[in-house]
Amino acid sequence: MKKVVVERPRGQSSVPNRKFGARLPYVPDHDYDEQPKRVGISASYRDYGYSAKWFTDVLGPLRRFLEKNVGRPWNDVYSEMCASLDKRKATGKHIFDHAMDMVDTNCFIGASGKVFRLCWGAEREVEGLYVHAQTGILCRAVPPNKRELKRRRLLAEEVTWLNINDESGYRKHEGIWYLVRLERVFAGWTRSKKPVMVRDIFLKKDVPLDRGWYSVAIAKKQCNRDELQHLRYMLQNRERQIRNM
């Protein structure tokens, strides 16, 4: 595997270093061996516009090897890699570094029963290859489908508006929930030079309506205890419906 992954010429390896080529004046008792003979790679990239060399590791075989061993104990897979690669050498250590980047080994089970990992101090759900925290088996996380991504997006959105019916609803403004009275306003089917203006009771100014029908809040009052309880019930019911999508 080591020959396939790392023993490959680097990008721009055919570009030679720019030779120094300076004509040095004769100075008695001067050590000319101390003068530079050529410009280094970083200097040639910075000063002469040469493209720097880069790694061209072929990571496909390593990824296919790890994918092929999904379902096996990670310790067995790691032992097989140690048997064929020498971590004391630069090439072997380089491959192990790539393998550790592909596999999340420090995982834990969250309160929801899902597997998480720590990423810059924050908990993230695992993606790709990982080692199960309880069984030690090399696993592959199933990527979420479009429905799951939509479900996560809706659950992560902050709810600031809930309609009870066509005449009333709840609205959150500056962290406070209000019970508002609604009125249906028609702004026309096409845009006009003089749009319909309505009074925003929260912004306390007139705002233009584009086109179509709108539910406009015309009165408000801060929610009391019973209304907050009803609001919590509606939020729980919304979350339940999203999870059952």
C-alpha positions in Angstrom: 0.0 0.0 0.0 2.8 2.4 0.8 4.1 2.3 -2.8 0.7 3.0 -4.2 -0.2 5.8 -1.7 3.0 7.9 -1.2 5.7 6.7 -3.7 4.6 9.1 -6.5 6.4 12.2 -7.7 5.2 15.4 -6.3 3.4 18.0 -8.4 5.8 20.3 -10.2 8.6 17.9 -9.4 10.0 18.3 -12.9 10.5 22.1 -12.4 14.2 22.5 -11.4 15.3 25.0 -8.8 16.6 28.2 -10.3 20.4 28.3 -10.2 22.1 31.2 -8.5 24.4 32.0 -11.4 26.0 35.1 -9.8 29.4 36.4 -10.9 31.4 37.0 -7.8 34.2 39.5 -7.7 37.6 38.3 -6.7 38.3 39.0 -3.0 41.6 37.9 -1.5 41.3 35.4 1.4 37.5 35.1 0.9 35.7 31.8 1.3 33.6 31.4 -1.8 32.1 28.1 -0.6 29.9 30.1 1.7 28.0 31.7 -1.2 24.6 30.1 -2.2 24.7 27.8 -5.2 20.9 27.8 -6.0 17.7 29.3 -4.8 15.4 27.1 -2.6 11.9 26.0 -3.5 10.2 28.6 -1.3 12.3 31.4 -2.6 11.8 30.4 -6.2 8.0 30.4 -5.6 8.1 33.8 -3.9 10.6 35.7 -6.0 10.5 34.2 -9.5 6.9 33.0 -9.8 7.8 29.3 -9.9 5.0 26.9 -8.8 5.7 25.2 -5.5 5.8 21.4 -5.3 2.9 19.7 -3.6 1.9 16.2 -2.4 0.2 13.9 -4.9 -0.7 11.0 -2.6 -3.2 8.5 -4.0 -5.6 8.0 -1.2 -8.1 5.9 -3.1 -6.5 2.5 -2.2 -6.3 3.5 1.5 -10.0 4.6 1.5 -11.1 1.4 -0.3 -9.1 -0.7 2.2 -10.9 0.9 5.1 -14.3 0.7 3.4 -13.7 -3.0 2.7 -13.1 -3.6 6.4 -16.3 -1.9 7.7 -17.9 -4.3 10.2 -14.6 -5.6 11.6 -13.0 -4.7 14.9 -10.9 -1.6 14.5 -8.1 -3.1 16.5 -7.8 -6.0 14.0 -7.8 -3.5 11.1 -5.1 -1.4 12.8 -3.0 -4.5 13.5 -3.0 -5.5 9.9 -1.8 -2.0 8.9 0.9 -2.2 11.5 2.0 -5.6 10.1 2.5 -4.2 6.6 3.6 -0.6 7.4 6.4 0.7 9.6 5.2 3.7 11.6 8.9 4.5 12.4 9.5 5.5 8.8 8.2 8.7 7.2 6.2 6.9 4.5 4.4 4.6 7.0 3.7 7.4 9.5 2.3 9.4 6.6 -0.2 6.7 5.7 -1.3 6.3 9.3 -1.8 10.0 9.5 -4.1 9.8 6.5 -6.0 6.9 8.0 -6.6 8.7 11.2 -8.0 11.7 9.2 -10.4 9.3 7.5 -11.6 7.4 10.6 -13.1 9.1 13.8 -11.7 7.0 16.7 -12.7 9.2 19.6 -16.5 8.9 19.5 -19.2 8.7 22.2 -22.9 7.9 22.5 -25.1 11.0 23.0 -28.3 11.3 25.0 -30.3 10.6 21.8 -28.6 7.3 21.2 -26.6 8.6 18.2 -22.9 8.6 17.9 -21.1 11.9 18.2 -17.5 13.2 18.0 -15.8 16.3 19.3 -14.8 18.9 16.7 -13.1 21.9 18.0 -14.8 21.5 21.4 -18.3 21.1 19.9 -20.3 17.9 19.6 -20.9 16.8 16.0 -22.7 13.8 14.7 -20.3 11.4 13.0 -19.9 11.4 9.2 -18.1 8.8 7.1 -16.0 6.2 8.9 -15.9 5.9 12.7 -15.1 3.5 15.5 -18.2 2.7 17.6 -17.7 3.8 21.2 -19.2 0.6 22.7 -18.3 -2.2 20.3 -15.1 -0.9 18.8 -16.3 -1.9 15.4 -15.3 0.1 12.3 -18.6 1.6 11.0 -19.8 3.9 8.3 -22.3 6.6 9.0 -25.2 6.6 6.6 -25.5 10.1 5.0 -28.8 11.8 5.6 -31.3 11.9 2.7 -33.1 15.0 1.6 -36.0 14.4 3.9 -33.7 14.1 6.9 -31.8 17.2 5.9 -35.2 19.1 5.7 -36.2 17.7 9.0 -33.0 18.9 10.7 -33.3 22.3 9.1 -36.9 22.8 10.3 -36.0 21.7 13.8 -33.1 24.1 13.9 -35.1 27.1 12.8 -36.2 29.5 15.5 -40.0 29.7 15.6 -41.2 33.3 15.8 -44.7 33.0 14.3 -47.6 30.5 14.9 -51.1 30.9 13.6 -54.0 29.8 15.7 -56.6 30.5 13.0 -57.2 33.2 10.3 -58.0 35.8 13.0 -55.3 35.3 15.7 -51.9 33.9 16.3 -48.7 34.1 18.4 -45.7 36.1 17.4 -42.3 36.4 19.1 -40.7 39.8 19.2 -37.4 40.6 21.0 -37.7 37.4 23.0 -41.3 38.0 24.2 -44.4 36.1 22.9 -47.5 38.1 22.0 -51.0 37.1 21.2 -51.9 39.1 18.0 -55.2 39.8 16.2 -54.9 39.3 12.4 -56.6 40.8 9.5 -56.4 39.6 5.9 -55.1 42.3 3.4 -55.0 42.0 -0.3 -52.1 43.8 -2.0 -53.1 43.1 -5.6 -51.9 40.5 -8.1 -49.2 42.6 -9.7 -46.6 45.1 -8.4 -47.7 48.7 -8.6 -45.9 52.0 -8.3 -47.8 52.7 -5.1 -47.7 49.6 -3.0 -50.2 48.9 -0.2 -48.9 50.3 3.1 -49.9 48.7 6.4 -48.9 49.6 10.0 -46.5 47.2 11.6 -47.4 47.2 15.3 -44.1 45.8 16.3 -41.8 48.1 14.2 -44.3 51.0 14.8 -44.1 52.1 11.2 -45.7 51.6 7.8 -44.3 48.8 5.7 -45.1 48.1 2.0 -46.8 44.9 0.8 -45.6 43.3 -2.4 -48.6 41.4 -3.9 -51.1 38.7 -3.0 -52.8 38.1 0.4 -51.2 38.9 3.8 -52.1 38.2 7.4 -51.4 41.5 9.1 -51.3 41.9 12.9 -53.5 44.8 13.9 -53.5 44.4 17.7 -51.2 42.7 20.2 -51.0 41.8 23.9 -48.3 39.9 25.9 -49.2 36.3 26.5 -50.4 35.3 29.9 -49.8 32.0 31.7 -52.6 30.1 30.0 -51.6 31.4 26.6 -48.0 30.4 27.1 -49.1 26.9 28.1 -51.1 26.7 24.8 -48.1 28.0 22.9 -45.8 25.3 24.4 -48.4 22.7 23.3 -48.4 24.1 19.8 -44.6 24.1 19.6 -44.4 20.5 20.9 -47.1 19.5 18.3 -45.1 21.2 15.5 -41.9 19.4 16.6 -43.8 16.1 16.7 -45.1 16.6 13.2 -41.7 17.5 11.8 -40.1 14.3 13.3 -42.8 12.2 11.8 -42.4 13.6 8.3 
